Amino acid sequence: MRCTWSTLAASLIALGVPSLVSAQGPWVDPRTIPVPELNPIPQIHPQRVQLKNGMIVYFLENHEFPIVDVQARVHVGGIYDPPEKVGLASITGRVMRSGGSTQTNGDALDEKLESMASSVEVGIGDTDGTASASTLTPNLDQTLRLYAQVLRTPAFPQDKIDLAKKQEKTGIASRNDEHLDIAFRELSHLVYGKDHPYARETEYATIDAITRDDLIALHKAYFHPDRMIMTVYGDFNTKKVQTLLNQLFGDWPKATQPLPADPVVGKTEAKGVFFANKSDVTNSVIIIGHEGMREDNPDYPAMDVFHQIVGGGFSSRLFNDIRTLRGLAYATGSFLGAGLHHPGAQGFYVLTQSDSTRATLGYLRNDIQQALTQKPTEEELKRAKDAMLNSLVFTLSSKGAVLNRMAAYEYYGYPADFLTRYEKAVRVVTADEVLAAAKRNVRPDGLVTLLVGDKAALSSQLSAIGPMTDIDISIPEPGTSTVRPEGSEADFKRGQELLGAALEATGGAALSKLSDLTVEESGTISAQGMEIAISTRTLSKFPDCERSEQTLPMGKMIQSVCGGQGWMDAMQGPEDMPAEMVAEAESERNRQLRNVLTAHDQLKLQAMPGETDVEGRPALAVFVVSDKVKDWTIYVDKETHRIVRMDYRGRGITGAPVMAKEFFEDYRQVGGIWYPYKHRIVHDDAPLATMTVSSIKPNTGLTAETFKKP
Amino acid sequence: MKNGLIAATCLCVLVSGSAFSAGFESLESQVKEYRLPNGLTFLVLERHDAPVFSYVTYVDAGSVDDLPGTTGVAHMFEHMAFKGTPTVGTKDYTAEQGAMKKVDEAVAALNAEQDKRQAADSTKIAALTAAVKEAEKKAQEYVISNDFSKILEENGVVDLNAGTFTDWTQYSYSLPSNRLELWARLEGDRLTQPVMREYYTERDVVYEERRFEESSPVGRLVSEWLAASFDAHAYGKDVIGYASDLKRITREDAWDFRKKYYVATNMTIAIVGDVRFEDVKKLADKYFANVQAGDDPPPLRTVEPRHDSEVRVIHEEEAQPIVLVGYHIPGGGDPEWFAADILSDVIGSGRTSRLYKRLVKQDKIAAQTGASAGFIGDKYPTLLFVQAVVAKDATTDAVEKAIYEELNRVSKEGPTADELKKIKTRAQASFIRSMRSNSGLAEELATYEEKWGDWHKLFKYLKALNQVTPADVQRMSADTFRPGNRVVGILRHPETAAAEGGSK
């Protein structure tokens, strides 16, 4: 402090300014600066109008800036998807925008909007759909016309539907990438019940099942003026826009189909401890929870305060105890799970190192128990209220945001002054009331526990944790899509003959006796519109060791599997390969040419009728009936008898399942065996990779050493 | 902000002539100014829509002001601004000062040994390095980590941020409006008496940031291309500093920078939101009176000489091929600037731009295209830069050729009236949208006052751009797009060079 003073004094003297400040200066502890009462959130007075066709519109003029924002909330949602087509609503929303209208297709729409600096967006979530538009004032008419087109007459072109499905599938493929995502998702399943509309997931099969007719039918059933609430905010004239809306939407017929009933949410039925295994993590997620509540529950404000105190940020009980005091949490907190439409999931969570899972679980349970018995201190109460009102202030930091919240309240059947009531209730709630509400709304015996982590790493802690139920989070593969006739005995015999001939044509005994093979190839991979150069070296020691080295522009990657174990180096040093990846590698080995040929008598091979054409040459198709590989068809050249193509259901670069086609060309003889020197891979009809062999070395005497983890 | 393929913020603000709302036009009259005796300027716009406010402190200094040997110091100092003051972030400032002095001494000893270069004793270096770490550990005992940020988080801060770029350094965040005094207490404190604590640890962090940027082939190309674009002017330097300098800049270096540039007259603070001008004035008097007064540091005197020879920077690597072309244009304060700004939009902004239509849609030789005026700054004469990501099966030669053909077309024919109209509309929209938010408007006001000397110019910009005609753009195009004025950066596969008989 003395230093500060002398610095200040020195500079003040230099300036010739009389000392304004005391020895300490104005630099009091910032935490003691007085904080006056916060001003209330904006009060707005929009005009609410119901058009003849039933559409409800809120108008709020604000001429500060020449912009107009329009937002419509539509009564539609993923919860109404039929179970076998989960994802239909979401995809419909996407394609309504990407595909444009019957009058203005997607690309033309993009260009028109771009040149006006306007935007139009559509999206459908679980319980509602939103369609919004934003424009500069002079372009309001034009933009609203396009907006109306998109809402009323979407084109739903097939190519955009296919694209949306692809994007959705990529999302499915990556949904187990992050264990926090897994945890909150699986909690939903436990809280609501596995196939409950509020918990269910999109799956490959449900996405595949969606057709263009489905989108058209959904739009027809749900998108009607009497199922919408719209807000118009900004620099416009209410009368003029009302007239325009009547022009654009006036003759839009009302809905004829009744809305389905909303799903019911009861108390959580799942009991005990559940475990979802994720083997490539070094920490565990622990969540303890059950059902939450709707926001119109009278206890909502008090429970919001409760969760802020217990688990809302670094001043919370959970943070102070499990993180600051014990150093056991990477992250910790709690949530109420309150929803305008339906109760969410309520819970308390910790992210902790695998080693400390059991101990942390214990502390978490203690903290929950304490929270239900120890009422908040006055300081806790004040700090929580402060934090909550602060964040409220930022979510409603403009009149436009308040307007949309108002419309949401009407949409969900809440009173117009709901927010003001909530704010007031938070300000006045007492510590006793908070505790009482907690006791009413958190059922200690009804809480279910979920763990997500590496079960192997936790093996020594499992018995201490007690009995638990395993959850299978594996992503269901889509079913087979190959249509084929019932195979007769003759068909299967012929299949064996064809592959037998292929074996002979590819080297026969020399191929069967091949003990190892080293192949170097180079080529390109197409990914995200770019071509990436790649060179590979694959070392195989038959029957079950394979090591593959891939050199890409960004570095070198190695994968090695031998006898059911594997390791890999993805430019971060050698690591053990997760079990799923080892299984995947082994499945791929089943499809290797050499293995298919030498073990063909162990496969169920159904020769297909007729002839096909592979790269202009006649070929015969053989379907492989297999549990391990789906939609697997081998094509044998009619003349040379060698395998020239193989189709199967595999995995794309993003992890999503794809229909793969591999082409084997330019066969040359090397030491008694025939090898394809050119190899092309196509995924879902898009070229993926083209590789050319630069060297082949059979039988160089590879040993197990080659495949060992360094 | 980092180097790389980023388009600089281009204040493309144009009016299609008419329809400004009444409210918008009166915005200018609502801005209030307050200047302290030390020269510090406050701009305040009251907006009582919601009980929040945003602020921006804009310092008219950036990486261009780094000196050789201490590049990276402007950016380092910005990091230091979060470490606290004598009264924030420390358990015992007096004791801490002693400990920090010991760190400085240890670092000086290490530097002295390193300066022996080939004669340096590596064992000694190892020992001295360990001594520095030891001294840092001791100093660390007095530190309350992240105290500054924590206080703000407890009080509901949103968008806590800071940035260093070529021309400027900015600090900003938003708070509920009943925290105005807290803001003044914290901001006034750190502008008056920042403490360079945890300096060398932070320097290591910045060094790692730099290494991360270096790991991208595009990042490396841009760095060398930029250096080749500016023979004389400091825009050619890396914002984050050269690696060798980063290993040596000391606390004293950062402090010297601060003494010269963090002078009251060299900064402007803009506050927009639910505040009262009278309150801001009182708080300014109380907490900002002792921000160091002094002479306004002079602008850079070196002007990049005219370029008459094409420069080519070729980088060969197995990576996505790209083509960059930079052309020298006037700076943002020049009356010709507006034509250059619009020119870059005609060439490269959006799906209806010249380059997109020709290279992406028509010839299909590029996957992406773009152009932007004011890379890598706009306070001084700068670059209009054009970029294209080469499509599969296309060559960098073909892309280059097509780019020049399109640029020459604009030089010959100019843009159409329709093109100009669309561009002006888009620029207007983006300008207005940025003004709509408290933080956006605060940034614009502070920037205009400090960089251009007068915040009123913000409200004239729209009109000025609207006056640009197709002929102006054509003339700017002809002046700019000459081969002698360009610096080409190419990232291509090595095979291409081999095929063309070139050497690696």
Interface residues (C-beta under 8 A of the other chain):
Chain A: M1 R2 C3 T4 T7 L8 S11 L12 L15 V17 L20 P26 W27 V28 D29 P30 R31 I33 P34 V35 P36 E37 L38 N39 P40 I41 P42 N62 H63 E64 F65 P66 I67 D110 E111 E114 S115 M116 A117 S118 L136 T137 P138 N139 D235 G313 F314 S315 R383 D386 A387 L389 N390 S391 V393 F394 L396 S397 S398 K399 S526 G529 M530 E531 A533 L552 P553
Chain B: S16 S18 A19 F20 S21 A22 G23 F24 L27 P37 N38 H48 D49 A50 P51 V52 T85 P86 T87 V88 Y93 T94 Q97 K150 I151 E153 E154 N155 G156 V158 S174 P176 S177 N178 R179 E181 L182 R185 L186 G188 D189 Q193 P217 D274 D285 K286 Y287 A289 N290 Q292 A293 E317 E318 A319 Q320 G350 R351 T352 A367 A391 K392 D393 K422 T425 R426 Q428 A429 S430 I432 R433 M435 R436 N438 H493
